[in-house]
């Protein structure tokens, strides 16, 4: 029984993220995206109307939380940028920005390479 619950949970997550990525590419707003996801899940999982309503509310709640987190991350990046500008000289800051725009910079950073 526990294995079945895990399987259903994994399926729900895959459907949530899979259809969410597709909906985002289409430029849908969060409400429409949630509606499309629920409709898809309703067909795939044979959900009751009550389950669909609860899932829709959950998805909208999660969407709002994600939006708030993204806004917080943006504010954190701006704060770090301001503090970095205060620490570095203008010349050093410009040099840092130039390094960050070099081809391959992100790949090296993701692999943990610190070559400059």
C-alpha positions in Angstrom: 0.0 0.0 0.0 2.8 2.4 0.9 4.5 1.6 -2.4 1.3 2.5 -4.3 1.1 5.8 -2.5 4.7 6.6 -3.4 4.0 5.7 -7.0 0.9 7.9 -7.2 2.8 10.7 -5.5 5.7 10.4 -8.0 3.2 10.4 -10.9 1.4 13.5 -9.6 4.8 15.3 -9.2 5.8 14.3 -12.8 2.5 15.5 -14.1 2.7 18.8 -12.1 6.2 19.7 -13.3 5.8 18.2 -16.8 2.6 20.1 -17.7 3.8 23.1 -15.8 6.9 23.4 -18.0 4.8 23.1 -21.1 2.3 25.7 -19.9 5.1 28.1 -19.0 6.5 27.9 -22.5 3.1 28.8 -23.8 3.1 32.0 -21.7 0.1 31.2 -19.7 -0.8 32.9 -16.5 -0.7 30.9 -13.2 -4.5 30.4 -13.1 -4.8 29.1 -16.6 -1.7 26.9 -16.1 -3.2 25.4 -13.0 -6.5 24.8 -14.8 -4.8 23.0 -17.6 -2.7 20.9 -15.3 -5.8 19.9 -13.3 -7.7 19.0 -16.5 -4.8 16.9 -17.7 -4.4 15.2 -14.3 -8.2 14.7 -14.1 -8.1 12.7 -17.3 -4.9 10.8 -16.5 -5.7 9.9 -12.9 -9.5 9.8 -13.2 -9.9 12.4 -10.4 -13.2 13.3 -8.9 -14.5 16.8 -9.1 -13.7 17.3 -5.4 -10.1 16.1 -6.0 -9.7 18.4 -9.0 -11.0 21.4 -7.1 -8.5 20.7 -4.2 -5.6 20.2 -6.6 -6.5 23.4 -8.4 -6.4 25.4 -5.1 -3.1 23.7 -4.1 -1.5 24.5 -7.5 -2.6 28.2 -7.3 -1.2 28.4 -3.7 2.1 26.9 -4.8 2.3 29.2 -7.8 1.8 32.2 -5.5 4.5 30.9 -3.1 6.9 30.4 -6.0 6.2 33.9 -7.2 7.0 35.3 -3.8 10.2 33.3 -3.6 11.3 34.5 -7.0 10.7 38.1 -5.9 12.7 37.5 -2.7 15.6 36.0 -4.7 15.6 39.0 -7.0 15.7 41.3 -4.0 18.6 39.2 -2.5 20.5 39.4 -5.8 20.1 43.2 -5.9 21.2 43.5 -2.3 24.3 41.4 -2.9 25.1 43.4 -6.0 24.9 46.7 -4.0 27.1 45.3 -1.3 29.6 44.0 -3.8 29.8 47.4 -5.5 30.5 48.9 -2.1 33.4 46.4 -1.5 35.0 46.4 -4.9 36.5 49.3 -6.7 34.6 50.4 -9.9 37.4 48.9 -11.9 37.3 45.5 -10.1 33.5 45.4 -10.4 33.7 46.0 -14.2 36.3 43.3 -14.4 34.0 40.9 -12.5 31.1 41.7 -14.8 33.3 41.1 -17.9 34.5 37.7 -16.5 30.9 36.7 -15.9 29.9 37.3 -19.5 32.8 35.3 -20.9 31.7 32.2 -22.8 31.9 29.1 -20.7 31.9 31.0 -17.4 28.7 29.4 -16.2 29.8 26.0 -17.2 33.1 26.3 -15.3 31.3 27.6 -12.3 28.8 24.7 -12.3 31.6 22.2 -12.6 33.4 23.8 -9.6 36.3 25.1 -11.7 37.8 28.3 -10.5 40.0 29.0 -13.5 40.3 32.6 -14.4 
